[in-house]
Amino acid sequence: MTTQPYDLVIRGGTVGTASGAFEADVAVRDGTIAAIGSGLAQGAREIDARGKLVLPGGIDTHAHVEQVSAGGLLNADTFESATTSAAFGGNTTLISFAAQHRGNDLRKVVDDYSVLAKRGALIDYAFHMIVANPDRKTIETDLPALIKEGHASIKVFMTYDLIKVDDEPLLDLLLTARENRALVCVHAENHGMISWMGRKLVERGYTAPKYHSISHPRGSEAEAFTRLITQAALIDQPIMIFHVSTAEGAAVIRQARGQGLKVFAETCPQYLFLTKHDLDKPGVEGAKWMCSPPPREVADQDALWQALALGDIQTISSDHAPYRFDETGKLSAGPNPNFKQIANGLPGLETRLPLLFDALVSKGRPEFAGRGIEAFVELTATAPAALYNLPRKGAIQPGFDADIAIWDPQREVTISDELMHDLAGFTPFAGRTVKGWPERVILRGQDVVAAGALKAAPGSGRWLGRTGGRAAEPTGRLTLDMDPATNFGANIL
């Protein structure tokens, strides 16, 4: 009896990496990429990928799943529906949020959330821990223990009344992260500016969803970025700035990185493909395009693409936050709410990769000078895996998990509400036609999506325990205030 040397061989496709693309076969054994080359031995299963692109499965590092919002709304998706949608969109790994609220015990939050994920996830996953209750137990006991157990990233909000963390406790949290080697991710906007602007708009009768787009002033982003970066530099703690939306915000990040600070950043499709004018719809229809920060202007889109090309922004996440357009979600305050009463957030797990593939590979954004495939792989798989320290993820490489998406680069699809597999019931990108679509998605060598059908079972995804990795390592460059050699010997760090 002959034993096949490989469990699976994907033949004749164009393999895409962050450094180049080439025609090759890819062999899989025991869920791991075993070989890449030409004329590889027969596998127990064979996939003909001629004319197709063989790419790493996408890694979406910012998604709100089965989570209660600051306003008390449970978003529309379960882990089963969200990871199903993610898989149909070409993704094989997801990082979502174990969200603490005021008065919550962080340990219990993470434990309870882990049960939900273990039961429902169809792709691999990890968590960011949202800290909204930075008391001594959270900072001194729970965070160090949970980081040690493999939850190595923390999210903080600098705005929203019920979950924001002010400057002094933020410094405590940055120090704890430094001591325990975790990456701190931040929603950074100036809370006072947003609250003041929103109040003034409503008082003057400007209540339609379109006014949400100016209730978050552009300057609120750049100011908060500057304040956050200054605090992180004082502690020498690396940070990730979430969902950059403005040219001014990107410029602040570019300046900080030019100074050698460990500042990382992401943006999202809504800031690359939408503008504030998408919110200008009849009645409350514009609520479907409401997210925070809001979409901005075409000039901001261009600035963000340039920041991505320069490496100032390293990743593109979905910031998937699904609320149905009904009384359970966007219209929970009634059929005619003002923009302050409408849940913020857009669904995006399934559309992120097709939109980016169309822009980078099919259309070829000029900023990337013909490196469309390489940029697509880098921004959506390789860089996220490196930043969030997901070993064996993010590349088609021997020894890595066989997480693979096979793309038909010629397939044209018009995005529609009916096409989506999440539970939001709509997509803000409906009506857009994209060229390039993931037709088969493989997780650790096993089909998750094939021939338009789901092949995996709920609970088949695995939790990815991780350390903070290289991104979370301090620079070792102390400010004058923190250096004992220049601050009269005070050792604060």
C-alpha positions in Angstrom: 0.0 0.0 0.0 1.3 3.5 -1.0 1.2 6.3 1.6 0.8 9.7 0.2 3.6 12.1 1.3 1.2 15.1 1.5 -2.4 15.5 2.7 -3.0 18.2 0.1 -1.3 19.7 -2.8 -2.5 23.0 -4.4 -1.1 22.9 -8.0 -0.2 25.5 -10.5 -1.3 28.7 -8.8 0.5 32.0 -8.5 1.7 32.1 -4.9 1.6 35.6 -3.4 3.9 36.8 -0.6 4.8 40.2 0.8 8.0 40.1 -1.2 6.9 38.7 -4.5 4.6 36.4 -6.5 5.6 33.2 -8.4 4.0 30.1 -9.9 4.4 27.1 -7.6 2.7 24.1 -6.0 2.0 24.3 -2.3 2.0 21.0 -0.3 0.3 20.6 3.1 0.9 17.9 5.8 -0.7 17.8 9.2 -2.2 21.3 8.8 1.2 22.8 8.0 2.8 24.0 4.8 5.3 21.3 4.1 6.8 22.3 0.8 6.6 25.0 -2.0 8.0 24.2 -5.4 7.3 22.7 -8.8 6.5 19.0 -9.6 5.8 18.1 -6.0 4.7 14.6 -5.2 1.0 13.6 -5.3 -1.2 14.5 -2.4 -4.1 12.6 -0.9 -6.1 15.6 -2.1 -5.3 17.9 -5.0 -6.6 21.3 -5.9 -6.0 22.7 -9.4 -5.2 26.4 -8.9 -4.1 27.2 -12.4 -5.1 30.8 -13.3 -5.7 31.5 -9.6 -3.8 33.4 -6.8 -2.8 31.4 -3.8 -2.5 33.8 -0.9 -2.3 33.7 2.9 -5.7 33.8 4.6 -6.6 37.3 5.8 -6.0 38.3 9.4 -8.6 40.8 10.6 -7.2 42.3 13.8 -10.1 44.6 14.8 -13.6 43.2 15.0 -16.4 43.6 17.5 -18.2 40.2 17.9 -20.9 39.2 20.3 -20.0 42.3 22.3 -22.1 44.8 24.3 -21.4 48.4 23.3 -20.8 51.3 25.7 -24.5 52.1 25.3 -25.6 48.7 26.3 -26.5 47.2 22.9 -25.4 43.7 22.0 -24.2 43.8 18.4 -25.8 41.6 15.8 -23.2 38.9 15.3 -22.4 35.7 17.2 -19.0 34.1 16.9 -20.5 31.6 14.5 -22.1 34.3 12.2 -19.1 36.6 12.3 -16.4 34.0 11.6 -18.6 32.5 8.8 -18.8 36.0 7.3 -15.0 36.5 7.8 -14.3 33.1 6.1 -16.4 33.9 3.1 -14.4 37.1 2.8 -11.1 35.2 2.6 -10.1 35.4 6.3 -8.6 32.7 8.5 -7.8 34.6 11.7 -9.7 37.2 13.7 -8.9 39.3 16.8 -12.0 40.5 18.6 -12.6 42.2 21.9 -13.2 40.9 25.4 -14.8 44.2 26.6 -14.8 45.3 30.2 -17.3 47.9 31.3 -17.4 50.0 34.4 -17.7 47.7 37.4 -16.8 44.5 35.5 -14.2 42.1 36.7 -11.7 41.8 33.8 -10.9 38.1 34.6 -14.6 37.2 34.4 -15.0 39.2 31.2 -12.2 37.3 29.5 -13.3 33.9 30.8 -17.0 34.4 29.7 -15.9 35.7 26.3 -13.7 32.7 25.8 -16.6 30.4 26.3 -18.6 32.1 23.5 -15.6 32.0 21.1 -14.8 28.4 21.8 -18.4 27.4 21.1 -18.9 29.3 17.9 -15.7 30.3 16.1 -15.0 28.6 12.7 -11.6 30.3 12.1 -8.7 30.9 14.5 -9.0 33.8 16.9 -7.4 35.9 19.7 -8.6 38.7 21.9 -7.8 42.3 22.7 -8.8 43.1 26.3 -10.8 46.4 26.5 -10.1 48.1 29.8 -12.7 50.6 30.9 -12.4 50.0 34.7 -8.7 50.6 35.5 -8.9 50.0 39.2 -6.1 48.5 41.2 -7.3 44.9 40.7 -7.5 45.3 37.0 -4.1 47.1 36.6 -2.1 45.2 39.2 -3.5 41.7 39.3 -5.7 40.8 36.3 -3.8 42.4 33.5 -0.4 40.9 34.4 -2.0 37.4 34.8 -4.0 37.6 31.6 -1.1 38.9 29.6 1.0 36.0 30.9 -1.7 33.6 29.9 -1.6 34.7 26.3 -3.8 37.8 26.0 -1.1 40.2 25.0 -2.9 43.3 23.7 -5.0 45.9 25.5 -7.5 48.4 24.0 -8.3 51.7 25.6 -10.8 54.4 24.6 -10.0 58.1 25.1 -13.6 59.0 24.5 -17.2 57.9 25.2 -18.5 58.8 28.6 -19.1 55.2 29.9 -15.8 53.6 28.9 -13.2 56.4 28.4 -9.9 56.2 30.3 -8.5 59.6 31.3 -4.8 60.6 31.2 -3.6 59.6 34.6 -5.1 56.0 34.6 -3.9 55.7 31.0 -0.4 56.3 32.2 -0.9 53.5 34.8 -2.1 51.2 32.1 0.8 52.1 29.8 3.3 51.3 32.6 1.6 47.9 33.4 1.7 47.1 29.7 5.4 48.0 29.6 6.2 45.9 32.6 4.4 42.9 31.2 5.2 43.3 27.5 1.8 43.9 26.0 0.8 46.1 23.1 -1.6 49.0 23.9 -4.2 49.8 21.2 -6.1 53.0 21.5 -9.2 54.7 20.1 -7.8 58.2 20.3 -10.1 61.2 19.8 -10.5 64.3 22.0 -13.5 63.6 24.2 -14.3 67.2 25.1 -14.3 68.4 21.5 -16.7 65.6 20.4 -19.1 66.1 23.3 -19.1 69.9 22.8 -19.7 69.7 19.1 -22.4 67.0 19.3 -24.3 69.0 22.0 -24.1 72.2 19.9 -25.3 70.5 16.7 -28.3 68.9 18.5 -29.2 72.2 20.3 -29.4 73.9 16.9 -31.5 71.2 15.3 -28.9 69.5 13.2 -29.9 66.0 14.1 -29.8 63.9 10.9 -27.2 61.1 10.6 -25.1 63.3 8.2 -24.2 65.6 11.1 -22.5 62.8 12.9 -19.7 63.3 10.3 -18.9 66.7 11.7 -19.6 66.0 15.3 -16.2 64.3 15.5 -14.0 67.3 14.5 -11.0 66.5 12.4 -8.7 68.1 15.0 -10.0 65.8 17.7 -8.1 63.0 16.1 -4.7 64.8 15.7 -4.9 66.3 19.2 -5.6 62.9 20.8 -2.9 61.2 18.8 -0.4 63.8 19.9 -1.4 63.5 23.6 -1.3 59.7 23.5 2.0 59.6 21.7 3.5 62.0 24.3 2.3 59.8 27.2 3.5 56.6 25.5 6.9 58.2 24.9 7.1 59.2 28.6 6.6 55.5 29.6 8.6 54.1 26.6 5.6 51.9 25.8 4.8 50.9 22.1 1.2 51.7 21.0 -1.1 50.9 18.1 -3.4 53.7 17.0 -6.7 52.3 15.7 -8.7 53.5 12.7 -6.8 56.5 11.5 -9.2 58.6 9.4 -7.6 62.0 8.6 -4.6 63.4 6.8 -3.7 65.3 9.9 -3.8 62.2 12.0 -1.5 60.3 9.5 0.9 63.3 9.6 1.2 63.1 13.4 2.0 59.4 13.2 4.6 60.0 10.5 6.3 62.6 12.6 6.4 60.3 15.7 7.8 57.4 13.7 10.4 59.7 12.2 11.5 60.4 15.8 12.1 56.7 16.3 9.0 56.1 18.5 7.3 52.8 18.4 4.0 54.0 17.1 2.0 51.6 14.9 -1.3 52.4 13.2 -4.2 50.9 11.2 -6.9 52.3 9.0 -10.1 50.7 7.7 -11.9 50.4 4.3 -14.5 52.9 5.4 -11.8 55.6 5.5 -10.3 54.4 2.2 -13.6 54.0 0.2 -16.3 56.2 1.9 -16.6 59.9 2.6 -18.9 61.9 4.9 -21.2 62.5 1.9 -22.2 58.8 2.1 -24.1 59.7 5.3 -26.2 62.3 3.4 -29.3 60.2 2.8 -33.0 60.8 3.2 -34.5 60.4 6.7 -32.4 58.2 8.9 -31.0 56.0 6.1 -27.6 57.6 6.6 -27.4 55.7 9.9 -26.1 52.7 7.9 -22.9 54.7 7.2 -22.3 55.9 10.7 -19.1 54.8 12.4 -16.6 56.5 14.7 -14.4 58.2 13.7 -16.6 59.0 10.7 -15.6 58.8 7.1 -13.9 62.1 5.9 -13.0 63.5 2.5 -11.4 62.2 -0.7 -8.2 64.1 0.2 -8.1 62.1 3.4 -8.4 58.8 1.4 -5.4 59.8 -0.7 -3.4 60.7 2.4 -4.2 57.4 4.0 -3.2 55.4 0.9 0.1 57.4 0.8 0.7 56.6 4.5 0.1 52.9 3.8 2.6 53.0 1.0 5.2 54.8 3.1 4.7 52.3 6.0 3.4 54.9 8.5 0.2 52.9 8.7 0.9 49.2 8.7 -2.4 47.4 8.5 -6.0 47.6 7.4 -8.7 46.1 9.6 -12.5 46.0 9.2 -13.5 47.5 12.6 -16.5 45.3 12.1 -19.3 46.5 14.4 -22.6 45.1 13.2 -25.9 46.8 14.3 -29.1 46.0 12.5 -31.1 48.8 10.9 -34.0 48.2 13.3 -35.1 48.6 16.9 -32.4 46.0 18.0 -29.6 48.1 16.7 -29.3 51.5 14.9 -32.9 52.4 15.7 -33.0 51.3 19.3 -34.0 54.8 20.4 -37.0 54.8 18.0 -37.7 55.3 14.3 -36.5 58.9 14.2 -33.5 59.2 16.5 -31.0 62.1 16.4 -27.5 61.1 15.4 -26.4 61.1 19.1 -28.8 58.2 19.7 -27.7 56.0 16.9 -25.3 53.1 17.5 -22.0 53.7 15.7 -20.5 51.0 13.6 -20.4 49.2 10.3 -20.3 45.6 9.2 -17.2 44.8 7.2 -15.6 41.4 7.9 -16.7 40.0 4.5 -16.0 43.0 2.3 -12.6 44.1 3.6 -10.4 41.9 1.5 -12.4 42.1 -1.8 -12.4 45.9 -1.6 -8.7 46.0 -1.0 -7.9 43.3 -3.6 -9.8 45.3 -6.2 -8.0 48.5 -5.3 -4.5 47.1 -4.9 -4.3 44.2 -7.3 -7.1 44.7 -9.9 -6.9 48.5 -10.3 -3.4 48.9 -9.0 -3.1 51.9 -6.6 -0.3 54.1 -8.0 1.2 54.6 -4.6 2.4 51.0 -4.6 4.1 51.1 -8.0 3.0 47.8 -9.4 3.4 45.9 -6.1 -0.3 45.3 -5.7 -0.2 41.6 -4.8 2.8 42.1 -2.4 1.1 45.1 -0.8 -2.2 43.3 -0.4 -0.5 40.3 1.3 1.6 42.6 3.5 -1.2 44.8 4.7 -3.9 42.1 5.3 -1.9 39.1 6.5 1.9 39.4 7.0 2.1 42.7 8.9 -0.9 41.9 11.2 0.7 38.5 12.1 4.0 40.2 12.9 2.5 43.2 14.9 0.2 41.0 17.0 2.8 38.2 17.3 0.8 35.4 15.7 3.4 32.8 15.0 2.9 30.5 12.0 0.3 32.9 10.6 0.3 35.5 7.8 2.5 33.9 5.1 2.7 31.0 2.7 6.0 29.5 4.0 7.1 26.0 5.0 6.4 25.5 8.7 3.5 28.0 8.8 -0.1 27.0 9.3 -1.7 26.1 6.0 -4.1 29.1 6.1 -4.7 29.8 2.5 -7.2 31.7 0.4 -7.4 30.8 -3.3 -8.6 33.9 -5.3 -10.1 34.1 -8.7 -8.5 37.4 -9.9 -10.9 37.7 -12.9 -14.2 37.2 -11.1 -16.3 40.3 -10.9 -18.9 40.5 -8.0 -21.3 43.3 -7.2 -21.5 43.6 -3.5 -25.1 43.4 -2.1 -26.8 43.0 1.2 -28.0 39.6 0.2 -24.5 38.4 -0.5 -23.3 38.9 3.1 -23.2 36.2 5.8 -23.1 38.4 8.9 -26.3 39.3 10.8 -26.3 43.1 10.3 -28.7 42.8 7.3 -26.9 45.4 5.2 -23.5 46.4 3.9 -22.4 50.1 3.4 -20.6 48.9 0.3 -23.7 47.6 -1.5 -23.7 48.3 -5.2 -20.0 48.4 -5.7 -18.5 46.0 -8.2 -15.1 44.5 -7.4 -12.8 42.4 -9.5 -11.2 39.5 -7.6 -12.9 37.2 -5.2 -11.8 34.4 -2.7 -13.3 31.2 -4.0 -11.8 28.7 -1.6 -10.6 29.3 2.0 -8.5 26.7 3.8 -7.7 26.7 7.6 -4.8 24.5 8.7 -5.2 22.4 5.6 -9.0 21.9 5.9 -11.7 23.6 3.8 -13.7 26.3 5.5 -15.3 27.6 2.3 -15.4 25.8 -1.0 -17.7 26.0 -4.1 -19.7 28.8 -2.4 -20.6 26.6 0.6 -19.5 26.6 4.3 -17.5 23.4 5.1 -16.4 24.0 8.7 -18.3 23.5 11.9 -18.8 26.0 14.8 -16.0 25.5 17.3 -13.4 24.4 14.8 -11.4 27.6 15.2 -8.6 27.7 17.8 -7.6 30.3 20.3 -4.2 31.7 19.6 -2.4 32.4 22.8 0.5 34.8 22.3 3.0 37.1 23.9 3.4 40.7 22.9 6.4 39.9 20.7 8.8 42.4 19.1 6.2 45.1 18.6 5.5 45.4 22.4 9.2 45.7 23.3 10.2 49.1 24.6 12.8 51.1 22.7 15.0 51.5 25.7 15.3 55.2 24.9 14.2 57.0 28.1 13.0 60.6 28.2 15.0 63.0 30.4 12.2 62.9 32.9 12.5 59.1 33.2 16.3 58.6 32.9 17.9 58.2 36.4 21.1 59.7 34.9 19.3 63.0 34.2 16.5 63.1 36.8 18.4 63.1 40.0 18.4 59.3 40.3 14.6 58.8 40.4 13.8 55.3 39.1 10.1 55.4 38.0 10.0 52.7 35.3 
